[in-house]
């Protein structure tokens, strides 16, 4: 049996993962050629961008790039959300909505199993990517479970109603801590926070780890041996 047990959704995701994987050599070559920010250090949603022409060039280049969360990581997030009966999920960094579909599928399946309601709150700065993501959500029949908030997450995540069960951070590294700081007051005891590429970019994540490691914030965390490292933290009672 497949992880999602949803052939139509799995075909859509396979197509999207295939597109994302096919873009990796082009992205690697671009960043090597221009000696510029790798995908985890490029700011699409903050003023701290590379200056002038370089910023415009990089933004144009990345406008059609999916940069999707790896399949195994996305499936792992789905399983974590199912195990925890997650009903309110926040995702920092939606892009074309690949990982969002896994999260929304988990919410849908939790509702089917035990009733109730649920939502995935997504964030995306680029209007074009937000439009593409919404089209994918509709194609999958999951749009009713997704609240995609377009704009700078430092504004769009100011309002979160109710306790949060799960947070996924797959975004430009300096935005990971602001996202966590905004969502942390809403995380219920036992809530899970997942952040991508924390082994390969550990120094860049210094501020993020400082927040996790502060005893006052009540987290326990470990880096799992997925490609690039996947940080899994649990919100314990403060």
C-alpha positions in Angstrom: 0.0 0.0 0.0 1.2 3.5 -0.8 1.7 6.2 1.9 -1.2 8.3 0.7 -3.5 5.6 -0.7 -4.8 8.1 -3.2 -3.8 7.2 -6.8 -4.9 10.5 -8.4 -3.1 12.6 -5.8 0.0 10.4 -6.0 0.1 10.9 -9.8 -0.1 14.7 -9.4 2.6 14.6 -6.8 4.8 12.3 -9.0 4.5 14.8 -11.8 5.3 17.8 -9.6 8.3 16.0 -8.0 9.5 15.0 -11.5 9.4 18.7 -12.5 11.2 19.7 -9.4 13.9 17.1 -9.8 14.4 18.0 -13.4 15.2 21.6 -12.4 17.9 20.7 -10.0 20.8 20.5 -12.5 19.8 23.9 -14.0 19.6 25.5 -10.6 22.9 24.0 -9.5 24.6 25.3 -12.7 23.0 28.7 -12.3 24.2 29.2 -8.7 27.7 27.9 -9.6 27.9 30.1 -12.6 26.8 33.3 -10.8 28.4 32.4 -7.5 25.3 33.6 -5.8 22.8 32.6 -3.1 21.9 28.9 -3.0 18.2 28.1 -2.8 18.3 28.0 1.0 19.9 31.5 1.3 17.9 33.5 -1.2 15.4 35.9 0.1 12.2 36.1 -2.0 10.2 37.5 0.9 12.4 40.0 2.7 14.3 43.2 1.9 17.7 41.4 2.6 18.1 40.4 -1.0 21.2 40.5 -3.2 21.5 44.0 -4.6 20.2 45.4 -7.8 20.6 43.5 -11.0 21.7 40.3 -9.2 18.4 40.2 -7.3 16.3 40.7 -10.4 18.2 38.1 -12.3 17.9 35.5 -9.5 14.3 36.3 -8.9 13.5 35.9 -12.6 15.4 32.6 -12.8 13.6 31.1 -9.8 10.1 32.3 -10.8 9.3 28.9 -12.3 11.3 26.7 -10.0 9.4 24.3 -7.7 12.2 23.6 -5.1 9.9 20.9 -3.7 10.5 19.1 -0.4 12.0 15.7 -1.1 9.5 12.9 -1.5 10.7 10.9 1.5 10.6 14.0 3.7 7.1 14.9 2.6 5.9 11.4 3.2 7.5 11.5 6.6 5.6 14.7 7.4 2.4 13.1 6.3 3.0 10.2 8.7 3.8 12.5 11.6 0.6 14.5 11.0 -1.4 11.3 10.8 0.2 9.9 14.0 -0.5 13.2 15.9 -4.0 13.6 14.4 -3.0 17.1 13.3 -5.9 19.4 12.5 -4.2 22.8 12.3 -0.9 22.9 10.4 1.2 25.9 9.4 3.6 25.7 6.4 6.3 28.4 6.0 7.2 28.3 2.3 4.5 26.9 0.0 6.1 27.5 -3.4 4.1 25.4 -5.9 2.3 23.6 -3.1 3.9 20.1 -3.3 4.5 19.7 0.4 1.2 21.4 1.1 -0.6 18.7 -0.7 0.9 16.0 1.6 -0.1 18.1 4.7 -3.6 18.7 3.5 -4.0 15.0 2.7 -3.0 14.2 6.3 -5.7 16.6 7.6 -8.3 15.2 5.2 -7.5 11.6 6.3 -7.6 12.6 10.0 -11.0 14.1 9.5 -12.2 11.0 7.7 -10.9 8.8 10.5 -12.2 10.8 13.4 -14.5 13.6 12.2 -14.1 17.3 13.0 -12.4 20.0 11.0 -8.9 21.1 10.0 -6.8 23.4 7.9 -3.3 23.9 6.5 -2.2 27.6 6.7 0.3 28.1 3.9 2.5 31.1 3.1 3.9 32.2 -0.3 5.4 35.6 -1.3 5.4 35.2 -5.1 2.0 35.8 -6.7 2.8 33.5 -9.6 3.7 30.6 -7.4 0.6 31.2 -5.3 -1.6 31.0 -8.4 0.1 27.8 -9.5 -0.2 26.3 -6.0 -3.9 27.1 -5.8 -4.4 25.4 -9.2 -2.7 22.3 -7.8 -4.9 22.4 -4.7 -8.0 22.5 -6.8 -6.8 19.7 -9.1 -6.3 17.5 -6.0 -9.6 18.4 -4.5 -8.0 19.7 -1.4 -8.5 23.5 -1.7 -11.2 23.6 1.0 -8.6 22.5 3.5 -5.9 25.0 2.6 -5.7 28.7 3.6 -2.9 30.0 1.4 -1.8 33.4 2.6 0.0 35.5 0.0 2.7 38.0 1.0 5.4 38.4 3.6 4.9 35.8 6.3 5.9 38.3 9.0 2.6 39.9 8.2 0.5 36.9 7.1 1.2 34.8 10.1 0.3 37.6 12.6 -3.1 36.0 12.8 -3.5 32.4 13.8 -6.6 31.2 15.4 -6.6 28.1 17.6 -3.8 25.7 18.7 -1.3 24.5 16.0 -0.4 20.9 15.9 2.4 20.9 13.2 4.7 23.5 11.6 6.8 22.9 8.5 9.6 25.3 7.7 11.0 24.9 4.2 11.9 28.4 3.3 14.8 30.8 2.9 16.9 30.2 6.0 16.8 33.7 7.7 13.0 33.5 7.6 12.8 30.2 9.6 13.2 31.8 13.0 10.7 34.6 12.3 8.2 31.9 11.2 8.9 29.9 14.3 8.6 32.9 16.6 5.2 33.8 15.2 3.8 30.3 15.4 5.4 29.2 18.7 2.8 30.9 21.0 0.1 28.8 19.3 1.9 25.4 19.4 0.1 23.0 21.7 2.2 20.8 24.0 3.3 17.9 21.9 3.2 19.9 18.6 5.9 19.0 16.1 8.1 21.5 14.2 10.0 20.2 11.1 12.7 22.3 9.3 14.6 21.2 6.2 18.3 21.2 5.4 19.5 21.9 9.0 22.6 19.7 8.7 24.0 21.2 5.5 23.2 24.8 6.5 23.6 24.5 10.2 25.7 27.7 10.6 23.1 29.6 8.7 20.4 28.3 11.0 22.2 29.6 14.1 19.3 32.0 15.1 16.7 29.2 14.5 18.7 26.8 16.8 19.1 29.5 19.4 15.4 29.8 19.7 14.9 26.0 19.8 17.7 25.6 22.4 16.4 28.3 24.8 14.9 26.4 27.7 12.2 29.1 28.1 10.7 28.0 24.7 10.3 24.4 25.8 11.5 22.5 22.7 13.4 19.2 22.4 15.0 18.7 19.0 17.1 16.3 16.9 18.5 16.2 13.4 17.4 13.2 11.4 19.6 11.7 8.7 17.6 12.7 5.6 19.4 14.3 2.7 20.7 17.7 4.0 19.3 16.9 7.5 15.8 17.3 8.7 15.2 18.9 12.1 12.3 17.5 14.1 11.5 19.4 17.3 8.7 18.7 19.8 7.1 21.5 21.9 7.1 20.3 25.4 5.4 22.0 28.3 7.2 25.3 29.1 
